[in-house]
Structure formats: structure tokens, C-alpha cells
Amino acid sequence: MNHSVPQRVLLVDDEQAIVRLLQYIFEEAGFEVRAAASGEAALTTAQNWHPDLVILDIGLPGISGLDVCRALHADSIPVIVVSSHDHDDDVVEGLEEGADDYVTKPFNHRELLLRAQKLIDRGARVDLSGEAEMIRTSGLEIDTARGVVKRDDEEINLTPTEIRILRLLARTPGRPVDIDTILIHVWKHPDRLGGPEMVKVNIRRLRHKIEPDPHSPRFILNRRGMGYFLAP
């Protein structure tokens, strides 16, 4: 990596062996790293240190990992959830609370670094390539160039991942975009394990933010077997 200022990664895990391993991996790759062994310490460090990314184990003493994830999401800090293979429900709950990605133990070190860098880059620079376009539909306004979304003139706080999904759907209003295409454009992983569930969770999060009634959506719709689309 060629970054003039080291990018900051906060490791949140109460297993010191895992922390030492992750710290070595990220420091060798050029990141600045700090660690927290509890939810309380994680939130304090995040508030004072402003990390570019948090690697978060869900099973924490004290404040739960899910509560930490929710708070970090509110501050638009990218989060990768770490969980064991036999705790798939933790992954789903983490995604629902705002995690941007996940890995399961044991994880591939190179893959984790690649995912971490993509999330950091996505947060620093939401993909604004292509022609600027303003899309308006039934009270929803999407500035695809700046990644700004408003509903009834009130700006909505979205994460970079949510912006990328909405921007992708906004390119072809009324035309369904299948899950594989969403995975390719948003996560760069068309065949990743658990990908469909990750898309569904993020769509659900988006609906809760932009829909007047998330249970009866009027902006983000889906066509069974074909995918999701933005109402034209």
C-alpha cells in the first residue's frame, strides 16, 4: 500500500492470541493498529482515535458486540464482523446492526486484508465514476454523483455500502438487478458464501432508512427470482 498516512484499524476481540495475530498481519501490511478487549473499550477508542475500519468479534464481555456494531454504524465507521463457523446467526445479526462485511474463523489472512482495504477505500471514496445524475421519485431524491440521498428534502445518513447499492439500483430504475450483480458491484465477490443473505440484510437496512413504511416499500421493490429495483 502506498498511503502517506497509515490507515487505522481497530481490533476488537477478547482472545489475545487472535488479537496478536491480527495485529501482526495488519501492521506488516502498513496499517496503524490498536486493540480493545471489550465493548466499552472499543467505543471509547473509536470515539477518540477515529479508526478507518473496525474488525469486531461479536462475542464480547460487557457491552455486546451487536451494540458496538450498532454504535459504529451510526458513526459511519466500516465494520468487518468476525465469527465462528457454528455461529452463523451472529453474522446475520451483525449485518442487521450495520456491519459491512464478515469473515469466519479460521479466516484467510490475505482475503481479510483485501476485504479490509476495499472497505476503507470505499469509505474514503464512494464510487462516483460515470456521469452525474439526479434521480427523483415520489419524494426520494438521489444525487448519484455526490452519494447524497434525501427524502422529502431531509438528508438521510447512509453508509458507503448502502450508497453503492442504491446508486446501482438508481442506474436502471424499474429494471431488476439480481443478487449476483449486486455482489459484484458492491462487494466484488460474486460467489462468496452467504452473499445472498448479506444483500438481503443490507436491502432491509436501506428500506428502514428511506421507506416511510419499510414493511410496505414503495422505493426499493423486488421481483421474485429476478432481483431488486428502484421504483421508476
Secondary structure, 3 states (H helix, E strand, C coil): CCCCCCCEEEEECCCHHHHHHHHHHHHHCCCEEEEECCHHHHHHHHHHHCCCEEEEECCCCCCCHHHHHHHHHHCCCCEEEEEECCCHHHHHHHHHCCCCEEEEECCCHHHHHHHHHHHHHHHHCCCCCCCCCEEEECCEEEECCCCEEEECCEECCCCHHHHHHHHHHHHCCCCCECHHHHHHHHHCCCCCCCHHHHHHHHHHHHHHHHCCCCCCCCCEEEECCCEEEECC
